[in-house]
Amino acid sequence: MIKVFIVDDSALIRALLTEILSKADDIEVVGTAPDPLVAREKIKQTNPDVLTLDIEMPHMDGISFLKNLMRLRPMPVVMISTLTEKGAPATLEALALGAVDFVGKPKTDLNNGLLSFSEQITEKVRAAAQANIHALEKVPPTRAKVVASSVPVRKKVYPKPGHLVAIGASTGGTEAIKTVLIELPENTPPIVLAQHIPANFSKSYAQRLDDNCAISVFEAEHQQPVEPGCAYLAPGDFHLRISKHKSGYVCMLDQKEKESRHRPSVDALFNSVAGLGKCHATGMLLTGMGMDGARGLLAMKKADCLTLVQDEASSVVWGMPGSAVKIDAQTEIVSLHKMALKIVENCMFSKK
């Protein structure tokens, strides 16, 4: 039984979350609190497996409480977030501080919104209960626009012509992707990214990555050329596929049906790269819940691409990587902190 404690200043949301989660046979709500100050003692008494935490609350906001919690009593936390551009920075900060995942506040006046929220919060609480929070603790601190430290500095490195790196992730992926990109040199081969993220969050996330990496990071635009030294993130609610044109590769966006239950879908991205023909591509499947990306990575492997899967020890949730391993879609299983070096070793060459 998964024991859940709810912290939210809204009595309506506390009641709604309690009702939704209590319907699950494997989840028990062991307590609620209107703010972090009330929550502190109750958490000690109830010893929950998972905490749901609102961001905006009186007396102490969710971010401040999360900082203290992860320092003194690390545990899986699912943030209850406002899914707006205004709410994105605080939510992304919460993920950087160690929150496992987040879910948007429900639209209580819409049955469809409530149904979607019910499914999401139940699924994410279950994933959080299984999350490897020690992997979150290993995420390196943010460094603003630095030269990558994992790349040997004795020789300059240059991208091999035609090389492309495709990366997919979900739960735990916002920080995992940053861990990889922050270690890459500014002239790295082009990188394309599919991270499960809401529509109003992807632009803020791309900007956050751009602020902290030597490479330039963009929220991908339709028909945008793919160039070395740059990474392109699939916008929320859009599939990102890569197409080959005379001048090189370009980003193609669409809102076709969800693939593997997601849009953006990692499978959609990986399958498009696998279909490029003679392409020296590297596929990288990082931490995440579910199976998205496994079949696409296998397609890349069959197309003679190098395919890397994050190992279980460094993954927050080994769902997507584990699914890839089950179907033998990987060339190698690699620790998160060695992924950047793998990119450099396989996609770049050095000169004195």
C-alpha positions, -999 to 999 in steps of 0.1 A, spaced: 0 0 0 13 34 -10 9 60 18 3 95 5 3 128 24 -13 159 7 -2 195 13 -24 221 -3 -39 254 10 -72 247 -9 -97 226 11 -114 217 -22 -82 204 -37 -73 185 -6 -107 168 -6 -106 161 -43 -71 146 -41 -82 125 -11 -113 112 -30 -94 104 -62 -64 87 -46 -85 67 -21 -104 51 -49 -71 32 -59 -68 -2 -42 -30 3 -37 -31 39 -24 -40 52 11 -41 89 20 -26 90 55 -30 127 61 -35 163 47 -23 198 57 -32 233 45 4 245 46 40 232 52 41 244 88 12 222 97 25 194 75 59 191 92 48 173 123 21 153 106 46 139 81 68 127 110 37 110 125 24 94 93 57 85 76 42 87 40 58 71 9 48 100 -14 40 137 -8 18 158 -30 28 195 -27 12 227 -39 36 255 -49 17 286 -39 7 285 -2 6 308 28 32 309 56 57 290 35 57 283 -3 61 249 -17 96 256 -31 110 267 2 94 236 19 108 213 -8 143 227 -2 141 219 35 125 185 29 151 172 4 178 184 27 164 169 60 141 141 49 144 132 12 112 115 -1 93 113 -34 73 145 -41 47 151 -68 41 189 -73 6 202 -79 13 229 -104 -5 256 -123 0 246 -160 6 281 -173 37 299 -186 37 319 -153 37 286 -133 64 270 -154 96 285 -138 86 275 -102 77 240 -113 109 235 -132 128 248 -101 109 222 -80 121 194 -104 157 208 -101 154 206 -63 144 170 -63 106 167 -70 100 135 -90 72 149 -112 43 173 -113 7 174 -124 -15 203 -134 -42 216 -110 -76 201 -122 -102 222 -139 -130 214 -113 -157 226 -136 -150 202 -164 -157 165 -162 -131 157 -189 -105 178 -170 -112 159 -138 -110 125 -155 -76 134 -170 -64 147 -137 -75 116 -118 -56 93 -142 -25 115 -141 -22 120 -104 -29 83 -97 -3 72 -123 23 97 -111 19 88 -74 25 52 -83 56 61 -103 69 84 -75 65 56 -50 89 35 -71 113 64 -79 150 62 -71 153 95 -52 190 88 -48 194 94 -85 179 129 -80 205 136 -53 233 129 -78 222 157 -102 251 182 -105 245 218 -96 236 243 -123 264 260 -140 258 290 -163 273 288 -198 304 269 -189 328 249 -210 320 212 -206 341 195 -180 337 159 -192 355 166 -225 393 165 -225 406 200 -230 440 191 -243 426 187 -278 398 206 -296 369 185 -307 348 189 -339 314 173 -349 316 146 -375 297 156 -407 262 143 -408 260 132 -372 228 137 -352 219 129 -316 183 121 -306 174 121 -269 141 110 -252 130 112 -216 100 115 -193 98 113 -155 131 127 -141 141 137 -176 141 175 -172 172 172 -150 186 142 -167 187 160 -200 203 190 -184 230 167 -169 239 155 -204 237 188 -222 256 208 -196 287 187 -201 288 191 -239 311 215 -258 296 244 -277 303 228 -311 287 195 -304 267 177 -332 230 188 -335 207 174 -308 170 168 -310 149 163 -278 116 148 -269 107 153 -232 71 147 -220 62 182 -210 30 204 -211 25 229 -238 31 260 -216 63 246 -201 85 237 -230 95 272 -239 105 280 -203 124 246 -201 143 253 -233 153 287 -220 164 272 -187 186 247 -206 200 275 -229 209 296 -198 229 267 -183 246 250 -213 275 259 -236 253 248 -266 223 268 -277 189 253 -269 157 262 -287 121 252 -285 119 237 -320 100 255 -347 84 240 -378 110 236 -407 137 250 -385 172 239 -398 191 216 -375 227 229 -369 258 219 -349 261 234 -315 224 235 -310 197 214 -294 160 215 -304 132 206 -279 99 193 -290 72 219 -280 46 206 -256 16 190 -274 36 187 -307 54 157 -322 89 166 -333 102 146 -363 134 151 -383 133 153 -421 162 154 -445 164 182 -470 191 192 -496 207 216 -471 206 191 -442 182 181 -415 151 202 -405 126 200 -376 90 191 -386 62 196 -361 27 181 -361 -2 174 -339 -11 140 -352 -25 114 -329 -6 106 -297 20 79 -301 27 56 -271 1 77 -253 22 109 -256 25 141 -277 54 148 -280 64 112 -283 99 98 -281 89 70 -305 78 96 -331 112 113 -329 133 82 -329 113 66 -358 118 97 -379 156 96 -373 156 59 -381 139 66 -414 165 92 -425 185 66 -444 222 69 -443 225 89 -411 252 87 -385 228 91 -356 230 83 -319 198 75 -299 197 81 -262 168 69 -240 168 84 -205 148 80 -173 110 79 -177 77 61 -168 61 38 -194 73 24 -227 76 54 -250 108 54 -270 116 17 -267 103 7 -301 117 38 -317 151 31 -303 149 -5 -316 141 10 -351 172 32 -348 193 2 -338 181 -17 -368 191 13 -389 227 8 -377 225 38 -352 243 37 -319 216 33 -292 223 42 -256 200 34 -226 204 50 -192 212 24 -165 188 16 -137 211 29 -109 212 65 -123 175 66 -135 148 82 -114 123 58 -130 136 29 -151 104 24 -171 113 36 -206 149 25 -204 139 -8 -189 113 -14 -217 140 -8 -243 163 -33 -226 136 -59 -226 134 -58 -264 172 -55 -268 169 -20 -284 202 -8 -269 238 -10 -281 250 -1 -246 236 6 -211 253 37 -198 253 57 -165 237 92 -169 270 109 -161 288 91 -189 263 100 -216 279 133 -226 313 116 -230 297 89 -252 284 116 -275 318 132 -278 335 98 -284 311 87 -311 300 119 -328 331 140 -327 368 139 -337 398 157 -322 426 178 -334 457 190 -317 
